[in-house]
Structure formats: C-alpha cells, structure tokens
Amino acid sequence: MLTSNVAILAAAEIALLFLVISIVLLIKNRALRKLVSKLQARLEQIVEDLKVARALKKEPVPTAPTITYATHIEKQLNFTKEYHEDQKPSQDISLDIDPTIPLPRRAAALRHAILLAEKESSANTPNNLPNWDTLNKRYEAIFSFYDDYSTPSEETGGQEEIDALNSELTTAKKRINNLEKFKQLYNELEATLKDCKTTAQTHFNRLSEMASEVSDTEAFESSLAAYHSSYDAISSMIETGIDVPPAKRGEDSSGEIRHLRAVAADQHKIITGLQKKLRDMSSDEERAEVVEELQVELNRQIRFAQESETCIQLMEDELQNANKEIEQLTSKLGKVGELKMELIETRAQNEQMRDQLFKLKTDNRKLRQKADEMAKRPAEKSGEDSTALKKELADLQAMYADLEEKFLDLKLQE
C-alpha cells in the first residue's frame, strides 16, 4: 500500500516536472518565433538593399574631369588678370607691384607674380615637382623689387602717343563711314536726277505737242524750254563739277542732301499735277494759269540747282579730306607689320633680359654695400681697392641702366 502511494507521488512529481518543462519550452518557442520573424524581415530588407546596390553598380558612375596643377594655375592667372583689368590700370600688371600703386592693383600684381613663378617652376617637371632654382630667382626678384625698382617716366609719354594714335584712328574710321554714307546718298541723288530728267523729257514732249492749242505759243514754248533746261544744268554739274567755296561739313551736308531729295520728290508731284491740268484745260484762262505755274516751278528749279551745286561741292571736299587722311593712316599702318616682327623677336629676349636685370639689381645692391664698407676702412688700406670698386660699380650701373631701358621698351611693345 505504501509502495503504491510512493509510486503515485513520484509519477505526479514527474508529470508536474514535465508540465513545467513544457511551459518553459512553450515560452522559449514563442520568443524564438518572434526572433525568427525579425530575422526574416531583416533578411528581406538586406535582399532588397542588395538588389538596389546591384542595380546602381550596373549604371555607369560619371567621373569628374581631372584638373591638373598647371591647368589650375592657368585658370587662377586668368582670374587675376581679369580682376586687374577691372581696376582700370594704366600699365601692365607686372609693373603694378610698385609701392605707389593703389592696394587692389598691387595685390593683383603680387598674386600674378607668385602664380607665374609657380607655373614656371612646375613646367616640364615630373609629377609637378617644383624647380627650386627657378623659384629662388623669381622670389628673389620679388623681394628685391621694393629696394631697386622705380617707375619709368617714359611710360607716360609712350602711352599718351598710343592713345593719340588710337583716337586719331577712331576719328578717321568715323570719317570714312560718314563718307561712305555720303557716297551712297550722292549715288541716290544722281539716280533720282536722272529719273527726273527722263520724266521731264517725256512731259516736255507732251507739252510741246499741246503748245499748238495755246494762244500765246511763243511764251509757252520759251517757258517750257527753260523748265526743261533746268535738269540739263544739274546733269552738267554732276559730270563736270563746279568750284564753290567749302562750307559746313558733316551733319550740314547730310541735311542738304535730305533737303534735295525732298525737293526732288516735290518736283515729281508738281509735274504730275501740271500734266493733269494741261490735259483738263479748255480755256485761255486755264492756259495762262498753267504758264504762270510753270514760271514759278522754273524758279524753284533754279534754287534746287543752286542747292545741288553746294551739296555736290561739300561731298567733293569731304572726299578729298578723307583721301588725305586715308593716305596718312595707310603710311602709319604700313609700320604695324614691322613692329609686329620686332615684337616677336624681342619677346624671345624678354625673359633673358628680366633675369639679367634682376641679377644686376642684386649685384648692384651688394656692390653698394661693399662700397659702404670700404668707405669705413682706413684710407691707406683701401685706396687702390676703392678705386677699382668704384670703377666696377660705375660700369655695372651703366649696364643696369641700359638693360632697364631695353626691358621697359620690350614691355611697352608688348
């Protein structure tokens, strides 16, 4: 009996233990399911990201253009030159490093000199490595500039001469353009006069046929002949010319031409009106009225001829003056080719002249220092050395002045 109770108790304990284990396993299983669902969602997200990454990898990625060091320096040089030109300088950027120049222009000139030194030092070197010898020369020239350099006085005169030539050339171009316009107006006036002459001849023939119907035939025919001869006078003036004292030029001449063209147009209208009246007239009074109008028109033609004479003479004077100016400018422009050849030849020497000039500046400064030191020594020890040194200093100063003058001439020719 006791054994059966113990067995039942043991079985109950074992069942209870299995129940507890089952409950624990159930809780663990639920937690694992949640973890698996999270891992599955994460895995799906990773798969989607992998698909997007593969799609982006297939598309070509645009590569930015590579900019070399020399290209970057060249771009900065252009920016510096544009800024310097915006300051409206009166001389080249390499000369604006003078302490008397305003600060914006001087800053641009200093930056230009530094960038130019970097460009020359890195040219034709592997991996853009600097050439320190070139850099030393350039920076030595920049450092010694404020001690030895002075702005040349010849620059102003040369610039004024260039400005005067440019102004003269601009004025001559304007005069030539005006003469071209005058020539065009003159051709139009000549064509208009020819048309008027042809029209007047036609009307003259018609009026001559109608003269037999007028009572005072002789007076009518004389007025008609005088009216017809007005265009012949203008034609002879165009062909042979006439001597008239020169009058106003420019705008006055163009105003005269416009006035003559307007008068010629009015003549066409008047001739047409007279032709219509002659066709419609039926009495002696109307004929007398037409003759009177012809007399008035003849007076107008005389005034028109006089104004045409003045206009033609003005245009001839303008053409003569323009031809003289063109000859002068042609002689000046003939020298441009020679100057260009000289400029090409001297540009090759420009860099060498600069280096020699900077070396001479340095040597001159050192010799001045030696001369000062020698002057402080006793006279009996430095007599012969001082004489030789002074002679050498004078020779170097003369050579320096010549080279500086040639250098400035080269800069002006650039």
Phi, psi and omega in degrees: 000316179294323180294320179293324178292321179295320180295319180294320180295319179295318179296323180293322179293320179295319179296320179296320179296315178299324180294316179296318179297321180296319180297316180298316179296324179296318178295316178299320180297319179295320179294320179295322178298318178298318180296320179296320179295320178295316179297324179294318178296320178295320179296320177296320178296320178295322178295317178296317178297323178294322177296316179297319180296322178293321179295319178291328180290330179289328180287137180289131180273123181294132180261136180289140180296136181282133179250122180282165180295321179294321178296318179297318179295320180297321178295317178294326175297317179296319177299318181295319179295320178297318178297319179295321178293329178294336179280001180055064182284161178258358180209179183293155184294330181289341179264353183275014176275359179299139180298338180279352180281147177302154188300315181301316179292322180292321178296318178296321180293320179294317178296321178297319180295319180293315179296322179294322177295319177297320180296316181289326182286331181263001180284138177057036176237145180290137177058029178057032177287139184285146172266104189290335177294316178296319179297319180298319180295315182296313182289330175294322177295320180294317182293325182272002184295315186290342181275324191245338189277141173223143184291129182290145179278339181290344184298321183293315180298316179297320180293321178296321178294319178296317179297321179296318179295318178297318178297317179296320179294320178296317178297318179296321178297320177296318179297320179295318178297319178296321179293325175297320178294317177299321179297318179296316178296322179296318179296320178295320179296319180296317179296320179296318179295323177295318177297319178298321180296317179297316180295318180296323178296320178296313180295325179298318179296319180293318180292327177296322178293329181273353183295334181293339181273350182272144182293310179267080187291320184296313179296320180296315182291323178294317177297320180294321178293319178296320178297320182288327184285348182296321179289330177295323179296318179295320180296319179295325178294322180292322184282317186257333183084172183209147181271114178227140178301142180296139181245208182291156182240182172071242187291328179297320180295315179295326176295320177298318181296317178298321179296319179295322178295321177296319179297319179298321178295321177296325179297321177300315180297318182295317180298319178296318179295318179295322178298320179294319179296321179295325178290325186270347187288146182223355183229168179293326180297318179294322178296317178298321179295321179294320179298319179296319178295325177296323177297316179298317180294326177297318177298320178297321180296324179296315178296321179299320179294320179295317178295324178295322178300313181298315182298316181295318179296321178299317180294324177294320178297318179297320179295319178297314179297320180294321178296320177297316180293323178295320178297318179296315180293326179296320178295324178287320180291336178296337179276350182295319180299318178296319179296323178296318179296318178296323179295319179296320180290322184281337178296326180294332180270354188296313182294318179298319179297322179297312181299316179297322180296317180292322177296318180294325176298315181296314179298322180296318179295319179295319180294326176296320178296318178296322179296321177296319179294319180294328180293334181278343180285166177297149185293324184290338182268337188240021183294303182292318179298320181295320179296314179295320181293321178295321178296315178296321179295319179295319178297316180293323178295320177295317178297320179296318179296318179296313180295322179295320178296316178296321179298317180292323176298319178296319179295321179293323180289334175294000000 
